[in-house]
């Protein structure tokens, strides 16, 4: 499993960052662009996409790898 990807507010718009990275992987003018980019990385790395709001708080998580929840039907 790769690094979780975070979509976070940035002084120039929105950024996608790997978990623990100091620098943004890429910066975008809209949150939607950052989410799409982060989703592609998370799918490729079988990790999670964690989307933060303007206030920096987590507002959504999407898992594209091993889901930590044990769902049995």
C-alpha positions in Angstrom: 0.0 0.0 0.0 1.3 3.4 -1.0 1.1 6.8 0.8 -2.3 8.2 1.5 -3.0 11.3 -0.6 -4.3 14.5 1.0 -6.2 17.3 -0.8 -5.4 20.5 1.2 -5.9 24.2 1.0 -2.9 26.0 -0.5 -2.0 29.7 -0.9 -2.4 29.3 -4.6 -5.6 27.3 -4.5 -5.6 23.5 -3.6 -2.8 21.0 -3.4 -2.4 17.3 -3.5 0.2 16.0 -1.0 1.4 12.5 -0.1 1.1 11.7 3.6 4.1 13.1 5.6 5.4 15.1 2.7 6.4 18.7 3.4 5.9 19.9 -0.2 2.8 19.5 -2.4 2.9 17.0 -5.2 1.0 19.4 -7.4 -1.0 22.6 -6.9 -4.3 23.4 -8.6 -6.7 26.4 -8.9 -9.7 24.3 -7.8 -10.4 21.6 -5.2 -12.0 19.4 -7.9 -8.8 19.3 -10.0 -6.8 18.4 -6.9 -9.3 15.7 -6.0 -9.2 14.1 -9.4 -5.3 14.1 -9.4 -5.2 12.7 -5.9 -7.8 10.0 -6.7 -5.6 8.8 -9.6 -2.6 8.5 -7.4 -4.6 6.8 -4.6 -6.0 4.3 -7.1 -2.5 3.6 -8.5 -1.0 3.2 -5.0 -3.9 1.4 -3.5 -4.2 4.0 -0.7 -6.7 6.5 0.6 -7.7 9.9 -0.6 -8.3 12.3 2.3 -10.1 15.5 1.4 -9.8 18.5 3.7 -12.1 21.6 3.7 -11.0 25.2 3.6 -10.6 25.1 7.4 -8.1 22.2 7.1 -10.4 19.7 8.8 -11.0 16.3 7.1 -14.4 16.3 5.4 -14.2 13.1 3.3 -12.2 9.9 2.9 -12.2 7.5 0.1 -10.3 4.2 0.2 -8.8 2.7 -3.0 -6.8 -0.1 -1.4 -7.4 -2.5 1.5 -10.4 -1.1 3.3 -9.7 -1.1 7.0 -13.4 -1.7 7.7 -14.4 -5.4 7.8 -17.7 -5.5 5.9 -19.4 -8.9 5.6 -22.8 -9.3 4.0 
